[in-house]
Amino acid sequence: MAEDKYVRMAHAIYDHVGGPQNIVKLIHCTTRVRLTIRDESIVAIDDLKAIDGVLGVVQEDTLQIVVGPGAVDKVAAEMLKAVGVGLGEPFPAPKAVARSSQSTHLTNKEKVEAKAKQVHTARRAKIKQSSMRKFASAISSIFVPLIPVFIGAGLISGIAAILSNLMVAGNISHNWTDFINILRVISNGLFSYLVIYVGINSATVFGATAGLGGVIGAVTLLTGIAPGTPIQNSFNGQALSAGQGGIIGVIFAVWVLSIVEKWLHQVMPDAIDSILTPLITLFVMGVFTIYLVMPIAGSISTGLISGIEWLLAIGGGFSGFILGAFFLPLVMTGLHQLLLPIHVEMINKLGFTPLLPIFAMAGAGQVGAAFALWLRCRNNKELTSLIKGALPVGMLGIGEPLMYGVTLPLGRPFITACLGGGIGGAVIGGFGHIGAMTIGLSGAALIPLITDGHWLGYVIGLLAAYAGGFIVTYFFGVPKDAMVAKDKAGNLS
């Protein structure tokens, strides 16, 4: 079978480059599998050249194995499948020998990070990899690379808004107009073309060609369609609007694209694979996206956002409490990643996400719980050193060290921290209209990104979560054994 040929080639390449453990990452172009090698001295170049199907080997900054158009996609896919990584993702590193001498000179921050990683790894190993969790992992892989861009563009947009308000109020002159416009152009470089970036990342995650995914994202922008001759919605006859369906539609369309492209690679002869596969894929998926995905995903997206707005408006403080209290358990399962496209879609449609400030209260509840533990368990030097290492980043919204290093291993403090997050969430929900203009930040770091001047309400919610987490933990959440005096090595003193 043709499939066996590419499996055989993939394993033969691994055999002659020192195995997957000698590879840092794998990418490919139209004809070559490109490998970043750890130790080039153990690569058998002559044996690689002798593999049936290999047309040549080139040694530059990467080891390039020429297998030809069409075949390169299939060989690379088999190599990646055998290791369980994606295109361009790092291969598992060889296990390093631990040095016990290093553990005695760790800072408080390093200790809590090591403890958090240990607990997190142990719990993740026990969680069954359901289809839902795999989907959440894929969503995470799509959006996590964009988070630094969201932060940067969001901050620039916030600065532009502040300067614009100052100019309107007469506090600064109109000479700032050009500078403000430049800031807006920079921030809009992300938000105006977000569907393209999401399409590219989605294609990479789903194993499709990145450029094809980007084009499908661009298709939803309906570039070149004149206002007088719009494309009609295939279900209700109304004009399709640019961006209809949003990123939710793009992710779904690119997922379908990945299936179509992979199938075409399997059935298409190698000689014409690199020409006809992208042609057919783009045409079929372009039509599919315009006439099916955009109308359906547009309705789903609009309904989802309207439903969330209704829930927060009707439920108020109660809805805020539930969302704030249950966010940390959601983080434990990894399913919180499913919220990323919802946040982004709300930012696209509304200009802000009202969910992020509420969810940020979960981390604030942990901060309050940590302060209570520090006070009640001050004789436990091991625990207090972990808390001191985790608190600074916890206040800035990075909650994993506190959760996996302090509250979760102790049990009860995790529950009381969740209740503190619920209290903060109730305050945010009670105020209403508090939203964040971007994702990626939390805690005190989110204050500059709160929209429409509602930052004071967010700060009050943050303080309420701190206080709630502290009080509930101080009186009900401190295990007796945690208060036993221990030194930094964990020994009773």
N, C-alpha and C positions, 0 to 999 in steps of 0.2 A: 504493500500500500504506500501511496505517496506520503501519508502522514508519518510512517515509520522512518522514512528517509530523513526528515527534519529532526525527529527525536534522536536518531542515531548520530546525526551531525552535532546536535547540541551536546550530547554526552561525550562524544569524541573530543570536542573542543575543550570541555571541562577537563578531560583526562590529560590533555597536553599543555594546559596552562597552570597546572598545579591545583586544580579543583576550585569550586566556588569560593573557598576560604581565601584564595589568592586574588580575588577580584574585589575592587572597591565599588564599582558600579558599571552598568551596561547601558549603552545607548546605541542607536544605529541610524544610518542615513539610507539612501536609496539602494545602495549595493553592499555596504560594509557593516559588520557587527563591530562596534568600537568598545573595547574593554579598557578600563583603568586598572592597571595591575599593581599589586602590592610589592611583589618581589619578582623582578624580571629575570633573575638568574635561573629560576626553575622552569621557565617557559621553554618548551621544545618546539622551536620554530620549524625545523624540517619536518617533524611529525605533523604539525598543523597543516603544512602545505600538502602533505600526502593524503589528507582526509578526502574521501570521495565527495565531490560537490564544492570543495574549497578552491577558489580560482586564484588565490594569492594571499600573501600576508604582508602588511605594511607596518613598520615600527616607527612611530613618531611619538607625540606626547601620549597617545593611546595606542594600544595594540589593535590594529585594524585587520579583520579577517574578511576577505572579499568572497562573497557567496552569490552575488548577482541580484538584480531586481526581482521582486516577488518572493524569492527564496529568503531574502534577508528578514522580512517580517515574520516568517514562520520559524526560522531558526532562533531568532531573538526571543520570540514568544515562548518557545519550548525551553530555552535556557532560563528565562525568568520564571516560568511555571515550576520548573524543577526546584528552584530555590524559594519561591513564594514571595518575591518582591516585584515591584513595578518598574517600568521603564525609567531609568535615571535615578531610582531609589538606591540608597546604600545597601550593599550586601552585608550580611551578618559578619561582624569582625571576629577574628580568631580569639578564643578565650585567653585572657591575659592572666598571668600568675599573680595572685594577690600578695601584697607586701604588708605584713602585719605591722611593720614599723611606722607605716603612714597613718594608721588609725589612731595613734596616740597624740597626734599633733593637729587634730581637726578643730576648726573654729566652731562656735555654736551654730552658725548658719550651715556649715558643712555637715554637722552632726544631724540636724533636723532634716536636711535634704536627703541624707543617706537613710535615715529612719523612714522618712516618707516614701522614698523609692522602694524600700524593702516591703512595707505594708501594702503599697499600691500594687506591686508586682505579685505579691502573694494573693491578694484579693482578685486581681484580674485573671489569675491562673484558674481560680475556682469558678469564674463566670462562664457559663456555656455560650459559645459563639453562635447565637441565633441569627436568623436572617435579618432581624431588626437591628441587631448590634453590628452586623457586617455593613448594613446600609448606613448606619450612623457613622461608622468608621470611614466609609467612602465620602460621606458629606463633609466630615472633618478634613479629609485629605484635599477636598476641593477648596475649602474656604480658609484653612489655617495659613497657607502661603500668602493669602491676600490680607490677613489681619494687620501686618505692619503698614500696608498701604492704606487700609481703612483708617488706622490711627493717624498717619501722616496727613492724609487728605481731609480727615475730619477736623484735625487741629487747625489746618490752614483755612478751612471753611469757617471755623469758629472765629479765628482772628479777623477774617474778612467781614464777618457779621458784626463784630465788636467795633471795628473801625468805621463801618458803614453807619452804625447807630450814632457813633460819636460825631461823624460828619453831619448827619441829619440834625443832631441836637446843637450843632454850631460849636462844638468843643474843639474840632480840628477843621482846617480849611479844606476846600474842594481840590486842592493840589494833590490830595491823597487818592483821587478818583482812579487814576491809571494804575496805581499800586494795588488798590482794592480789586480792580478788574483782573489784574495779573493773578492775584491769589485765587479768584474765582475760576479762572481758566485752568489753573493747576488742579484745583480740587475737582472740577468737572471732568478732568481727564480720566478720573476713575469712575465717577458716578454716571456720566453720560454713556460710557462704553463698557459698563460693568458686565453686560451679558456676553461680551466677547471674551473677557478674561475668564469668566465662569465657564464658558464653552471650551476654552483651551484646557483649563484645569480638569474639567469633567472628562474630556477625551483622554487625558493622560491617566486619570484614575481608572477609567473603564477600559483602558487598553486600546483605544482608537488613536488615529493620527491627530495630533494636537491641532494642527492647522484646520482640519476639517471641522473639529468642534468649534473653533473660533468663528469659522464662516457661518455655521448654523446659529451661533449666538448673534452674529451680525444680521442674519436674515430677519430676525425678529424686529430689527430697527426699521425695516421696510425702506431702506435707502433707495432713493431715486423714484419713489412713487409720488406723482403729482397730486396735490390736494383735490383737483377736479376730477381725477380718475382713480379713486381709491380701490383697493382690493376688498371685496365684500366678505363678511363673516359667512361661512358656509352653512351656519345654523339659523341665523336670524336675519340675514341680508343686510345688516348694518355694516358700516365701514370699519375695517380693522384699524386699530391705532398702533402707532409705533411703540414697541416694547410690550404689547399686550401678551399676557402670559408670564412675563417677567422671568426671573432666574429659575423659578420652579419649572416652568415650561422648558427652558433651555436645558436644564439638567436631565429631564425626562427625554427630550429629543436626542440629546447626545448619547444617552444610554442606549436608545434604540439604534442610533447610528453605529455605535460600537458593535452591536449584534450584526447589523447589515454588512459592515465593512469586514468583519472577521469571516462571515460566511462567504463573501465574495472572494476573499483571499484564498479560501479553501477550494473553491470551484474554478477559479480563473487560472488559465495556463500562465506559467511564469513569464513568458515572453511579453504578454500584454497586461499582466496584472497591475503594474505600476501606472498604466495609462487608463484602463477601463474602470478599475476599482474606484479611484477617486471620482471619476466622471459620473458613474452610475450612483455612487453613494450620495454625492452632493445633490444630484437632480432629484432622486427619490426622496431624500430626507428634507430637501428644501420645500418640495410640494407638501409632504407630510406635515412639516412644521407649520406652514402657512395655513393650510386648510383644516387641520385637525388639532394640532397642539396649541396653537395660539388662541383659538376660540375657547377650547375646553379649559386649558390652564388659566386663561384670563378670568373665566368665571370662578374657578376654584380659588385663585389668588384673591379676587375681590371679595368673595364670600368669607374666606379665612380672615382677612384683615378686618372686615366689617364685624365678624363674630367676636374677634378679640376686643375690638373697640367697645362693642356692646357689653361684653362680659365685664370689662373694667369699669364702664360707666354705671352699670346696674349693680354689680357686686361691690364696687368701691373698696373699702377697707377689708371686707371679708375675702374678696378675690385676691387682694394683695397679700393677705396673711397666708392663704393656701399656697400661692405661687412662691412666696418667699420661704415658707417652711419646708416645702418639698423639693426645692431645687438641689440641695446637697445630695439627697438620695438619688436624684436623677443623674448627678455628676458621677456618683459611685458606679452606676451601671454603664456610663458612657453615652446614654441616650440623649443627654443634653445637647449633643452635637446636632441633633435633628432640628434644634431651634435656630441654628445659624441661618439657613435660607429664609426662615420666617422673619428674623431680625432684618436681614438685608432687604427683603421685599417690602417691609414696612417703611424702611428708610427711603426706598425708591418711590413708594406711593405717597407717604405722608411727610417725608422729610425727617423723620425721627422714629425710633422704636420705643414705645412705652413699656415694653417688657424688661429691657435690660436694667433700668434703675431698680425695678422690683427684685429681679434676680440677684443684683449686686448686694442686696441686703443679707443674703445667705452668708456671704463672706464676712460681712460686718458682724453678724451674730457670732461667728467663730472668734473674731477678735475680742469681743466682749467676754466670751467664755474663757479665752486664753488668759485674759487679765485676772479673772476670778480664780482660775487654777494657779496662777503665779502667786496670788496673795494667800490662798488657802494651803497651797502645797510648797511654801517657800523653804521648808526643811528638806525637800526632795531636790537635791542639786542637779540630778540627772534630768528631771522633768523641767525644771526652771531654765536650764541651759538650752533645752530644745525650744522652749517657748520664746526665749530671748532671740534665738536665731530665726524664728518663723514670724514673729510679730511685725517687724518693719515691712516685709514684703506683703504680709497679710493685710495691713492697712492700705497698701497700694493696690489691693485687689487680686493678688496672687495667692489663692487660698489653699492650693494643694499641700504645701509644707505643713500648715496648721492642721488640715483635715487628716492627712495620712500619717503625719508625724506625732500629733498630739491628741486631738479630740476623738478620732475614730478608734485608735487602739485602746483608749480608756473606756469607751462604751457610752456611759451616761452623758459625759460632756458633749458628745456628738449630738445627742437628742436635744439637749438644752440649747446648744448652738443653733440648731434648726428652729427651735421656738423663738430664739432671739431674732433670727432672720425673718420669721413670720411677723414679729412685732414691727420690725422696720418696714416690711412689705405692706403691712396694714396702714402705716402712716403714709407711705408713698401712694398707695391706692386710694386712701381717704382724701388726700390733696387732689389727686387727678391731674391730668395734663402735664405730667412730668415725663419727658422723653430724652433720649440720647441720640445725637446726630450721627453716631458711628458705633462700631463694635470693637472689641479687643481690649478695652479698658474697664476697670471696675474700681470699687472702693473709692478712696479719696481722689485717685487719679482721674475719675470720671467727672468730677465737678466742672472742669472747664468745658466739657462737651454736652452739658445739659442745655436743651434748647429753650428759646423764648424767655430767658431770664428767670426760669423756675429753679435755679440752682439752690436757692435758700431752702426750698421745700425738700430737695434731695439731701441737703446737709442735715436737716432736722430728722429725716428718715434714717440717715446714717447714724446719727447720735442715738436715736431710739433703738436701733438694732444693737449698737454697742452696749447701751444700758440694759436692754432686755436680755441679751446674751450673758451679761455679767451677773445680773440679779438672779435669774433663774438658775444659772450654773452655781453661783455662790451658795445658794440655799438648798438646791436639790440635785446638783449634778456632779458633786465631787466624790469620787470613790474613796473609801477610807484607806485602802492600801496605797493610794497615790499620795496621801499626806505623810506616809512613813518616811522618816529621814533616810535618804540615800545619798551617797557621794556621786560624782560624775561618772564613775565606772559602773554604777548601778548596784553597788554593794551597800548593805545596811550599815549605818554608822551609829 
